[in-house]
Amino acid sequence: PPGHFYIWITIDPDLRGQGLGSTLFEEAQAFLRGQSAFSQESEVRDDDPVSLNFAEKRGFKFQRHKFGSSLDITMFDEKPYLEILHNLETEGVRFFSLADMGDTMDARRKLHEVNYETVLDIPGAKQDWLSFEQFVDLVCHSDWYRPEGQFAAAIGETWVGLSAVQLLPEEEAAYNLMTGVRKPYRGRKIAQALKFLAIHYARENGARFFRTDNDSLNESILAINRKLGYRPEPGKYILWKD
């Protein structure tokens, strides 16, 4: 937004401790004052306490922690999630891939609607997302897109959740780009079932590891990922200064 700026300072490790970072920071602050800045955002690696200390001394405060997680799916026990899937199906929840629906434009439109609604719930998400036309062009026409790796859940004719998978065969891995459930249908373990289907699909296609990205403010998804057995990887702290 107007008045909000991103600032990032990096110094060669061999040249640190000589005041270069402080000088650059003051120069940047002088520029920002001239721009009527009212807030600043930055980030540091979560394994770099020196840089974090530098930022905190200059008024930056921790806002959130973003990091990746990885799941060894060769060791993943499917049995508990098969039971969850079965119970939900008994309750009338249908699970399917876009391939099952013929990957039609109507199916893509319904997938886009669920994407649009659930993406906006992600912490820090912009209050706008891809239009349907952009979604088809940038997602459905991308090299990674496979309709059999786009999973959805529906109750009646209403699509209520999704989970999207990108296969990374050169890394013997797969990436869970997005999992989301519409608000009225949360708390029923639908997201767990969708994530299970995504994991099963990845394993069936030769992946040994399943990766995703996390945000410390998204506690509901973090709790599911921990239950599934995801292990956190190094990430970054998002910092904010008013």
C-alpha positions as CSV (number, residue, x, y, z in Angstrom):
1,P,0.0,0.0,0.0
2,P,1.1,3.6,-0.4
3,G,3.5,4.6,2.4
4,H,4.6,1.0,3.1
5,F,8.1,0.1,2.0
6,Y,10.3,-3.1,1.9
7,I,13.9,-2.6,3.1
8,W,16.6,-5.2,2.9
9,I,20.3,-4.7,3.8
10,T,23.0,-7.2,3.3
11,I,26.7,-7.0,4.0
12,D,29.5,-9.3,3.0
13,P,30.2,-11.4,6.1
14,D,33.9,-10.6,5.9
15,L,33.1,-6.9,6.1
16,R,30.7,-6.9,8.9
17,G,31.3,-5.0,12.2
18,Q,32.7,-1.9,10.4
19,G,29.5,0.2,10.5
20,L,28.6,-0.4,6.8
21,G,25.2,-1.8,7.7
22,S,24.4,1.1,10.0
23,T,25.4,3.6,7.4
24,L,23.2,2.0,4.8
25,F,20.3,1.8,7.2
26,E,20.5,5.5,8.0
27,E,20.7,6.4,4.3
28,A,17.7,4.3,3.7
29,Q,15.8,5.9,6.5
30,A,16.6,9.4,5.2
31,F,15.2,8.3,1.8
32,L,12.0,6.9,3.4
33,R,11.4,10.0,5.4
34,G,11.4,11.9,2.2
35,Q,8.8,9.5,0.9
36,S,6.5,9.9,3.9
37,A,6.8,6.3,4.8
38,F,4.6,5.1,7.6
39,S,5.7,1.5,7.8
40,Q,8.6,-0.7,6.8
41,E,8.9,-4.5,6.2
42,S,12.0,-6.6,6.2
43,E,13.1,-10.2,6.7
44,V,16.0,-12.2,8.1
45,R,16.8,-15.9,8.0
46,D,15.6,-17.7,11.1
47,D,19.1,-19.1,11.7
48,D,20.8,-15.7,11.6
49,P,20.6,-14.2,15.2
50,V,23.1,-11.4,14.4
51,S,21.0,-10.0,11.6
52,L,17.8,-10.3,13.8
53,N,19.5,-8.4,16.6
54,F,20.6,-5.7,14.1
55,A,17.0,-5.2,12.9
56,E,15.5,-5.3,16.4
57,K,17.9,-2.7,17.7
58,R,16.6,-0.4,14.9
59,G,13.0,-0.8,15.8
60,F,11.9,-3.7,13.8
61,K,9.5,-6.2,15.5
62,F,8.7,-9.8,14.8
63,Q,5.5,-10.2,12.8
64,R,5.5,-13.8,11.6
65,H,7.6,-16.8,10.8
66,K,7.6,-18.3,7.3
67,F,9.2,-21.6,6.6
68,G,9.0,-24.7,4.6
69,S,8.3,-28.2,5.9
70,S,9.0,-31.6,4.5
71,L,7.3,-35.0,5.0
72,D,9.1,-38.3,4.4
73,I,6.2,-40.1,2.7
74,T,8.0,-43.4,2.4
75,M,7.3,-43.7,6.1
76,F,3.8,-42.3,6.1
77,D,1.1,-44.4,7.6
78,E,-2.1,-44.1,5.5
79,K,-4.4,-46.2,7.8
80,P,-5.7,-43.4,10.1
81,Y,-6.4,-41.1,7.1
82,L,-8.2,-43.9,5.1
83,E,-10.5,-44.1,8.1
84,I,-11.1,-40.3,8.1
85,L,-11.7,-40.4,4.4
86,H,-14.2,-43.3,4.8
87,N,-16.1,-41.5,7.6
88,L,-16.4,-38.3,5.6
89,E,-17.6,-40.2,2.5
90,T,-20.2,-41.9,4.8
91,E,-21.4,-38.4,5.8
92,G,-21.9,-37.5,2.2
93,V,-18.6,-35.7,1.4
94,R,-17.3,-36.6,-2.1
95,F,-13.6,-36.5,-3.0
96,F,-12.3,-36.4,-6.6
97,S,-9.7,-35.0,-8.8
98,L,-10.2,-32.6,-11.7
99,A,-9.3,-35.5,-14.0
100,D,-12.3,-37.4,-12.6
101,M,-14.4,-34.4,-13.7
102,G,-12.9,-34.4,-17.2
103,D,-10.9,-31.2,-16.4
104,T,-13.7,-29.2,-18.0
105,M,-14.0,-25.4,-17.9
106,D,-16.9,-25.8,-15.5
107,A,-14.8,-27.9,-13.2
108,R,-11.9,-25.4,-13.4
109,R,-14.3,-22.6,-12.6
110,K,-15.5,-24.3,-9.5
111,L,-11.9,-25.0,-8.5
112,H,-11.1,-21.4,-9.0
113,E,-14.0,-20.3,-6.8
114,V,-12.7,-22.5,-3.9
115,N,-9.2,-21.3,-4.5
116,Y,-10.3,-17.6,-4.5
117,E,-12.2,-17.9,-1.3
118,T,-9.6,-19.9,0.6
119,V,-6.5,-18.1,-0.6
120,L,-7.9,-14.8,0.9
121,D,-7.9,-16.5,4.3
122,I,-4.2,-17.1,4.2
123,P,-2.4,-14.8,6.6
124,G,-0.9,-11.8,4.8
125,A,-2.8,-12.6,1.6
126,K,-3.7,-9.7,-0.7
127,Q,-7.4,-9.0,-0.7
128,D,-7.5,-9.9,-4.4
129,W,-6.5,-12.9,-6.4
130,L,-6.4,-14.2,-9.9
131,S,-9.4,-13.8,-12.1
132,F,-10.8,-17.0,-13.6
133,E,-9.1,-16.1,-16.9
134,Q,-5.8,-15.5,-15.2
135,F,-6.2,-18.8,-13.2
136,V,-6.7,-20.8,-16.4
137,D,-3.7,-19.1,-18.1
138,L,-1.3,-19.1,-15.2
139,V,-2.3,-22.4,-13.4
140,C,-4.2,-24.7,-15.8
141,H,-1.9,-23.9,-18.7
142,S,1.3,-24.2,-16.7
143,D,3.9,-26.9,-17.2
144,W,3.4,-28.4,-13.7
145,Y,-0.4,-28.6,-13.9
146,R,-1.9,-32.1,-13.8
147,P,-5.7,-32.4,-13.4
148,E,-5.1,-35.7,-11.6
149,G,-3.1,-33.8,-9.0
150,Q,-5.9,-31.2,-8.3
151,F,-8.1,-32.7,-5.6
152,A,-11.5,-31.4,-4.4
153,A,-14.2,-32.1,-1.9
154,A,-17.9,-31.5,-2.4
155,I,-21.1,-31.8,-0.5
156,G,-24.0,-32.1,-2.9
157,E,-23.2,-29.7,-5.8
158,T,-21.1,-27.4,-3.6
159,W,-17.3,-27.6,-3.8
160,V,-16.0,-27.1,-0.3
161,G,-12.3,-27.7,-0.4
162,L,-9.2,-28.4,-2.5
163,S,-5.6,-29.6,-2.4
164,A,-3.2,-28.9,-5.3
165,V,0.0,-30.9,-6.0
166,Q,3.0,-30.2,-8.2
167,L,5.2,-33.2,-8.9
168,L,9.0,-32.7,-8.9
169,P,10.3,-36.0,-10.4
170,E,13.9,-34.7,-10.7
171,E,14.0,-34.3,-6.9
172,E,11.9,-37.4,-6.1
173,A,9.6,-35.0,-4.4
174,A,6.2,-33.2,-4.7
175,Y,5.0,-29.9,-3.5
176,N,1.6,-29.1,-1.9
177,L,0.9,-25.7,-3.3
178,M,-2.4,-25.1,-1.5
179,T,-4.9,-26.8,0.7
180,G,-8.0,-25.0,1.8
181,V,-11.6,-25.5,3.0
182,R,-14.4,-23.0,2.9
183,K,-15.2,-21.6,6.4
184,P,-18.6,-23.2,6.9
185,Y,-17.2,-26.6,6.3
186,R,-14.1,-26.4,8.6
187,G,-13.6,-28.6,11.7
188,R,-14.7,-31.8,10.0
189,K,-11.3,-33.1,9.0
190,I,-11.9,-32.4,5.3
191,A,-8.5,-30.7,5.0
192,Q,-6.8,-33.8,6.5
193,A,-8.6,-36.0,4.0
194,L,-7.6,-33.7,1.1
195,K,-4.0,-33.6,2.3
196,F,-4.0,-37.4,2.6
197,L,-5.2,-37.8,-1.0
198,A,-2.4,-35.4,-2.1
199,I,0.2,-37.4,-0.2
200,H,-1.1,-40.7,-1.7
201,Y,-1.0,-39.2,-5.2
202,A,2.6,-38.0,-4.7
203,R,3.8,-41.4,-3.4
204,E,2.0,-43.2,-6.2
205,N,4.0,-41.0,-8.6
206,G,7.4,-41.8,-7.2
207,A,7.9,-39.0,-4.7
208,R,9.8,-39.7,-1.5
209,F,9.3,-36.3,0.1
210,F,6.3,-34.0,0.2
211,R,7.0,-30.3,0.7
212,T,4.9,-27.3,1.6
213,D,5.3,-23.7,2.9
214,N,4.0,-22.6,6.3
215,D,3.2,-19.3,8.1
216,S,3.2,-19.1,11.9
217,L,-0.1,-17.2,11.8
218,N,-1.8,-20.1,10.0
219,E,-2.2,-22.2,13.1
220,S,-5.0,-24.5,11.8
221,I,-2.9,-25.7,8.9
222,L,0.2,-25.9,11.0
223,A,-1.6,-28.2,13.4
224,I,-2.6,-30.5,10.6
225,N,0.9,-30.6,9.1
226,R,2.4,-31.5,12.5
227,K,-0.1,-34.3,12.9
228,L,0.8,-35.6,9.4
229,G,4.5,-35.6,10.4
230,Y,5.9,-32.7,8.6
231,R,9.3,-31.5,9.8
232,P,10.1,-27.7,9.7
233,E,13.0,-26.5,7.6
234,P,15.0,-23.2,7.8
235,G,12.9,-20.2,6.9
236,K,12.7,-16.5,7.6
237,Y,11.3,-14.0,10.1
238,I,9.1,-11.3,8.7
239,L,9.7,-8.0,10.6
240,W,7.7,-4.8,10.7
241,K,8.6,-1.3,11.8
242,D,6.1,1.6,12.1
